[in-house]
Amino acid sequence: MTYGNLATPSSGSVRRSGVAGGPQTANLADILERVLDKGLVIAGDIRVNLLDIELLTIKLRLVIASLDTARQVGINWWESDPWLNAQAADRAAEKSHDQQELEEENRQLRNRIDALESGERNGGSRGD
Amino acid sequence: MPWNRASATAGAVVTESPCVWVYAVADDAAPALTGGLIGVGGAAARPLSAAGLTAIVGSVAESEFGEAALRQNLEDLDWLERTARAHHEVIETVAKERPVVPMRLATVYSSDEAAARMLLERAADLREALTRLAGCSEWGIKGHVAMPGDDAAGQQPEADGSSAGPGAAYLRRRRAQLTARQDARQEAVVSAQAVHAELDRLSASARLYPPQSPEIAGHSGSMVLNAAYLVADDRAEEFGAAVTELAARHGALQLTLTGPWPAYSFAGRNETGDVQ
């Protein structure tokens, strides 16, 4: 099942990138979008991880996703994402992904997560 | 507590209470991991069995992978890249030998007992996923389109015979350029939908991802398709041939095929592609 050593042909219009062991190692974006956002999610008992990773995933989405294009292909995951839906998506759609804005976004999300976390401590455990 | 310190400390110093990093879950006949498989934090990957399942785990230092440390380290892109690649490499190596359910990055337990308890509690889900993913791999497809006008900045104004000034000529040219871009994009989107429909048909399951930004993905042009397909290994050749054929049919679309990947995108049960 492995195409690990495929070269990348220049003539055809399909490029193949090897995932590992091949001439190209898998690109970081491909790996991150899988290991951060996919994979089975089960809360470890180091529970803060889940929240941290959700935060990180959102930040990466802001950077990675070009929302314009996503909309045109009919991908609308952000519409069901309560955090992104409210403010981040609008902001991201304006294509103003500069560093300052990300930092501000990060600060706001972190505050929100702190609030969530303290609520969690007071209100009992969070299910996975 | 059955810490195997000899194998857990290959290259890394695990001092205070180690945490247990979980890479993936396989069935009970997990391969005897050979000593060579070094994962996150420089620690050797090892099997941890319970409830008829085997988790592939590693012992990592709390000082780097505990709550406080993770919170900081996840913000560090270099650390994140190193860790993501190490996580992926272990999963990929094991996935070559047998079906696995890959775990999301940073699934960490405080002890072997806690990780074993997870196997026990989630045994039914995990078995279902193992059965569903057996004999399949994930393939990624990305589709890019080059936008017309991207390198036309230095174009000379054309003599168009009209009496309008250079300003009007510029506007006309600019409008034509924008229209051309819009058309190219539209055509590419239609092609992307056709490609997706065909590949969806050949796969057991499919996921659409948001497009990656050019800065991170290192490509030029506009990404109009970013999808993952769960394909039976005995249909992988057919799938690859279909991709080649589709690329020929939709010439404007530059397709990139990646894989085979462990089935990250299909580990959860949610069939809509949402993460939960």
Interface residues (C-beta under 8 A of the other chain):
Chain A: M1 T2 Y3 G12 S13 V14 R15 R16 S17 V19 A20 A26 N27 L28 A29 D30 I31 L32 E33 R34 V35 L36 D37 K38 G39 L40 V41 I42 G44 D45 I46 R47 V48 N49 D52 I53 L56 T57 R61 V63 I64 A65 S66 L67 T69 A70 Q72 V73 G74 I75 W77 S80 H97
Chain B: C19 V22 V25 F65 G66 E67 L70 R71 L74 E75 L80 E81 A84 R85 H87 H88 E89 E92 K96 V101 P102 M103 R104 L105 A106 T107 V108 Y109 S110 A114 M118 R122 D125 L126 A129 S137 G140 R185 V189 A192 Q193 L208 Y209 P210 P211 Q212 S213 E215 I216 A217 G218 S222 M223 V224 L225 D233 A236 G240 V243 T244 A247 A248 G251 L253 Q254 L255 T256 L257 T258 G259 P260 W261 Y264 S265 A267 G268 G273 D274 V275 Q276
